[in-house]
Amino acid sequence: MMRRRSMNRAVFKKLLQRKTLLWTAGGLAAAWLLAWYAVPWLVPLPEGLLHPEERGAVVLDRDGGRIATLPGPDYYHTEPVRLREVPDMLLKATLAAEDKRFFSHGGADFLALARAAAANAAGGEVVSGASTITQQLAKNANPPARRNLWTKAREFFQARRMEMSMSKEEILESYFNLLDYGNLRRGPAAAARFYFGREMSRLSLAECALLAGLPQGPSFLNPLRHPERALERRNRVLRRLEEEGMFPADMVNRALQEPLFSAGTEEGRQPAAPHVTAALMHAGRTGEVRTTLDASLQRGALEIVRRELERLKGHHVTQAAVIVVENATGNILCLVGSADRKHPAGGLMDGTSLPRSPGSALKPFVYAQAFVLGAYPGTVLPDVPTTYRSAHGLEAPQNYNRAYMGPVSVRQALACSQNIPAMRVLDTFGGPSRLLKLLENLGIRGIQGDAAHYGLGLAIGNAEVTLRDLTGAYACLARGGSFLPLKLEQGASVPERPVLPAEACFMAADILADREARMAAFHDRELMNLPFRYACKTGTSSDFRDNWCVGFTREITVGVWVGNFDASPMKQVGGMDGAAPIFAGVMRLAHRNLAPSFPGPPPGMVRIRIDSRTGKRAEGLDLPQAHVREEWASPETMPQPASPADYDAAGRAYLDSRYTEWFTSPSCTVGNTFCLLPRAWSGEAPRILVPADGSRLALDPELPGGGRRLKLRSNLPAGAVWSSPTLTVVQYGEEASVLLEPGAHVITVRHPELNLEQRSSITVREL
């Protein structure tokens, strides 16, 4: 009996144990089922999936191509992609590197967990992880948090939630878009563009393997700082691709031989328009920004700039800037702010927006103003030594070549960029105040100071302008006088605003396009070899600190500046040597898909025959054909007909007293073509031109001879005699000079035959 009871207790105990085991197993199974299928529904999806991080603007070119991606508020450059856009090689490499059983597990890979546990136990430390792609997505989509048990549990349940509510393709797409590839690049598209300078669809197998390996440790494996680590990781991914049978051995072996980066990658890594994107980033732009830029032209212009600066590197030239404008719209097609964004000499600065001295590049607007007020291209000007009084004292400008042409037409003066005629034209036609107003209406708004501050020096570049404003003003000439603001973003068009008459613009443009007229000064230079008609003007500031070349066809205007951002002088580099070759190259490139044309004459413009010596119409007189040529004129600028009173008995054209000194100098070679007007025919009062009465002169020890020798000039004809009771006067024929000494002095000029005399009181001091 006792034995039977004992047996019953044993059976009951065994049954109880089995029942307990069954209940335990059932409970565990139920718990597992709850954890695997039910609990995940109680856990919200990661924050980054519910509320994606705001990303920076995507900058597009005029055709919709991507130029750059601006960083978002978290400073990351992000380019979202669709899974179908991810190359097959990159997809397979990522799966091989991170989660080869992604398509067969439900969010957690228990085989990988077991393998990692064994490896970590054997190593005595954590040497291997087992996070799946889904778990990594949960981690990447959540705000940063401490790595503890609670964090891992949350990521586990969120991974399950995603596996139950999203397709594998949706998970992969979200995963790629949140992957950190280092160097503040998120997503494979941004990473491919940064590391390799091209779209991810054009990556090789080796490059895909490199990208696939970086998310494991973006900083530790940074290929720019730790190329040896990145190379080792890339090769490990490649070998895993072979082991998994994803790619054949020969293909993998070829990939293993590739360098980390191919030649040219560094150049491709640079943004196409860094100064444009920097301006947009500074403005806080978001979303898609469709610019007016022509990406191909932008890259080509930058290449031209770098090539030409390499040619000039022995002349202390470090920077250049280029801007290209579509005249019909005002759209900026190209903006190169500097040769190299990383250059220590201010590469981050935008050379198109820096105020600099334009040299002669403002002269076309001086003459355009004159055309409005009655001048025309055949108007004759005295290109002779001249002194002007200004707010700063006396100004005695010189031409760039230190030579004088005597009587010169407006066409020659502008084409050959003579300084003295430009200042004379400004003095005669409108003056500095009117020119400043014209420049402002043309969009040149950054000039500081009033007309009195600049004086006639405004004609030769003593006011600073920006390349952007200057190019816009030239585009107005190409447009026939209608102003359009330049724009970098596509949008609604702005109505044109008339600023100059079409006739004045055409006459200025026709001169700037006259190769024959400028040949006298610039000869046959490479700039002249463009295969289509164009207008252009160069400019060089004092001491070769800046040089410019701006010009246009009917369709396109190109502006170029060359110099140094610190304003240090270049070594004898003028506009024809520095800016002009860049201008020529960019003009060719900008017109590559166009049929270039040139602005035509507006209605009413006519061709007239003139005597080039006087600028008057050659009508009713038998003039030497060598001096008769055709010129453009409008009804408002029609010159007077020539008359016999303009010539002597030998047919030579008369010159007034302004030409006296030049005509009697050795540099004058036109004695058989011109003659001086007899004194008796002139009603001018005698004047001492240099030094003018009341002049205050300073002896400069840095000038030859201490600046003591001063050349004397008056408006009296040949035969004048100079003297001074306190200074030494040296006179050889018609040439006279005085040796200055500190103090107050009187200088006298007298013409014995005409019984005319004039005095000038001056004060001389030492610096």
Secondary structure, DSSP 8 states (H G I E B T S, - for coil): -HHHHHHHHHHHHHHHHHHHHHHHHHHHHHHHHIIIIIGGGGS---HHHHS------EEE-TTS-EEEE---TTS-EE----GGGS-HHHHHHHHHHH-TTGGGSSS--HHHHHHHHHHHHHHTS-------HHHHHHHHHS-----SHHHHHHHHHHHHHHHHHS-HHHHHHHHHHH-B-STTEESHHHHHHHHHSS-GGG--HHHHHHHHHGGG-TTTT-TTT-HHHHHHHHHHHHHHHHHTTSS-HHHHHHHHHS-SS-TTHHHHHS-SSHHHHHHHHHTT--SEEEB---HHHHHHHHHHHHHHHHHTGGGS--EEEEEEEETTTTEEEEEE--S-TT-TTTTTS-TTSS-B--GGGGHHHHHHHHHHTT--TT-EEEES---EEETTEEE----TTS---EEEEHHHHHHTT-HHHHHHHHHHTTHHHHHHHHHHHTT-----S-HHHHGGGGGGT-S-B-HHHHHHHHHHHHTTSEE---BSB-------EE-S-HHHHHHHHHHHT-HHHHHHHH-S-GGGG-SS--EEEEEE-GGG-EEEEEEE-SSEEEEEEEE-TT----SS--TTTTHHHHHHHHHHHHTTTS--------TT-EEEEEETTTTEE--SS---GGGEEEEEE-GGG---B--GGGB-TTS-EEE-GGGHHHHTSTT---TTTEEE--GGG------EEET-TT-EEEE-TTSGGGG-EEE-EES--TT-EEE-SSSEEEEETTEEEEE--SEEEEEEEEETTTTEEEEEEEEEEE-
